[in-house]
Amino acid sequence: MSKPKTKRALGEHEAKAVTRSLRINTRKLNEVAAEIRGMKVDKALAHLQFSRRRIAQDVKKTLESAIANAENNHDLDVDDLVVAEAHVGKALVMKRFHARARGRAGRVEKPFANLTIVVREVEAAKA
């Protein structure tokens, strides 16, 4: 006997990819994620390819993974995919100490973030 199959959390025409523990502040990652929300995937990939932000390459890898999941696992058409959601969550925070004047120490926090990208297939308007 095995466990019953869990119900799929996403819709019928959706696929997602998650990247955990990206070494960046959530605020900086959310700025890049907000730029691609609602875009068609080919434009989003081009936007991330030429972005000057360091984290853009990691966001691009996550988006490519979501596209591959949609194509291979859910048989969705890549040309009709749109970035439906791109949300950022907090992960762990490394605490370090930096030497300061007069024998004191300053606390340095190095945050990590999680990134989730959901792509959705939308029907192309046929005119």
N, C-alpha and C positions, 0 to 999 in steps of 0.2 A: 504494500500500500504506500502511496505517496501523497504528498500534499496536493490539494486541488490547485489548478492553475490560477494564478492571480490575474485579475482583470487588468487590461491595459490602461495605464493612466492617461495616455495621450489619445487624441482623436484618431479617426480612421486615416486621415490624410496628413499625419504629422510624424516627424521623427526628431530625435534630440541627441545631443552629445554633451557630456559634462567633463570639464577639466578641473581637477582639484589641486589645491596647494600651489597656486601661481604666486611667485614671490613678488607681489606688488600690492600697493595700497588699494583698497576697494574703490575709493573715490576716483583714482586715476584709471582703473580698469573700466569703471562704469562710464566714463567719458567716451572711451573707444567703443564700448558696447552700444551706447546710445546713438552713435553715428551710423551704425548699420541696421538698427531696428527698423523694420518695415521695408527694407530694400529688397530688390530681387537679388538672388544669390550671386549671379555673375557680376553685378555692379558692386555688391558688398566685397567680393573677393578682390576686384580691381582697386577698390577704395583702400582696403587693408594692405594690398601689395605696395602701394605707393605712399602709405602713411609714414610719417617720420617718428611716430611713437614706438618705443622699444617693445612694448607689449603687443603691438599689432600683429606680429608674426605668430605669437601664441594664440591670439584670437582667430587668426586665419586658419591655423591648424585645427582648432576646435570646430570652426565652420565647415572646413573640408570633411571632417569626420562626420558631422551631422548630415552633410550631403551624401556621403558614402553610405551611411546608415539608411537614409531615405531610399536610395537607389537599390542597394543590395538586400536589405532586410524587409522593406515595405513596398517594393516595386512602384515607387513614385517617379514621375517624370521630372528630371533635373531642370528642364527648361522652364517649368511652371512653379518652381520653388521660391518662396519668399521667407525672409527671416521674420518669423512671427514673434518670437520672444528672444531676448538676450538679457539675462539677469545675472547679477553678481551677488555673491554672499560672502560673509566673513568666514575665515578659517582660523587656524591657530596664530598666535602672536609670539615670536621669539623675543625674549627680553635679554638685553645685553647691557653692560655698563661701560661708560667712557670716563677716563680719568679727567678730573677737573682740578681747579686750583685749590690750594690749601688742604690737600689730602681728601677731598670729597670726590664723589662719583655722580655722574649724570646718567640717568636711565635712558637707554635707546631702545625703542620698540621697532621690531621688524615684522610688519604684518604680512599675512598670506591671504589669498582670496580664492574663491571657487567661481567658476564661470559655467553657466548653462545656456546653450543655444538650442532653440526649437525652430525647425523649419516646417513650413506648411505648404501643401500643394494648393494653388489657386487656379481655377479654370481660366484660361486665357480668353479674353473677350474676342469673340469671332464676329467681325463686321463684314 
